[in-house]
């Protein structure tokens, strides 16, 4: 899940403290460079298009792109680390936006 002012969009489970993983943590997971870069770019996209001073998306297409990329990255993480559950928390995307994307 992306959030404001965090280094990556990947978080440890709540039962492990629910902390945001650092870039070093991503390296320690053994993810390939393309996936690590994709995760960092997804966080940067959030920072750029859902800025803290706006507290919302700069456009509907930014919201759609963000959600689509989140689903793609979740799938890639699941394939890269089989047996590990990855929940995708799209808190910045309203339920209405997700319903429209499903059409």
N, C-alpha and C positions, 0 to 999 in steps of 0.2 A: 504494500500500500504506500502510495506516495503521501508525503506530508510536507509541511513547510520546514525549510532549513534542516533537512536530513541529508546524509551523504548518499544513501541508497534507498530504494523502495522495498527492501526485503527486511522483514522483522522476525525475530525469534518468537516461538509460541508463547502464549500467556503463561503457561506453566513453567517456562524457563525465564520468566521476567519480562517478556514482551518488549525487549529493547530492539532498536534498529541496528541492523548489521552494518559494519563498516566495510570499506573497500577491501581491507585485509581479510575480513570474514568471508567475503565473496571469493577471494583467492583461495582461502582455506577449504572452501566447499569443492574445489576442483572443477569449477565451471569453465567451459572453454571461453576463449577471449571474445568471440562473437556474442555469446550470451551475456557475459559480464558487461560488455559495451552496450548491448541493447537495454539492459536494466538501468544502467547509468544514464543513457540517453532518454529513457522513459521518465526518469526522475527529473532530468533537465527540462524536458518538454512540459511537465507539470509546473515546474518553477517559472517557466517562461509564459505559459498560456493560462495559468490559474494563480496569478500573483497574490501574495498575502494582502497587498493594499486594495486589491479588487475583490478578493474573497469570492471569486466566481470565474467562469471561463470567459475568455476574450471573444469567443465565437462558438456557435453550435457545432461547427465542423471540428474545432479543436477538441471539444468534449467527445465527439464521436471517434475521432482518431485516437484519443487517449484510451478510451474504453476498448476499442478494437485491439490496440497494441497490448493492453493489459491481458486480454484473453490469450493472445498469441504467446506472450512471455510466460504465462502460467502453464500453457501446454508444453513449451520448451523446457521449463524447469522440471515438470513432471517426467519428461522423457530423459532429462539429464541426470536426475536423481530418483530412480524408481524406488518406490516404497516410502518416499517422503511425501507427506500431504502438504500441498500449497493452497492456501485459501486466498482468493483474490478479493480484497476489500476495495471496492470502487466508491468509497464514501463521497468523492467529489462529483460523482455522476448521479443525477437524480433518477429515481425509478422510471419516470416518464421517458427519459432519454434511453434507458436500457430497453424499454418496451418498443420504442420506435426502431431501435437497432435490430430487434429480432424479426421485424417485418421483411 
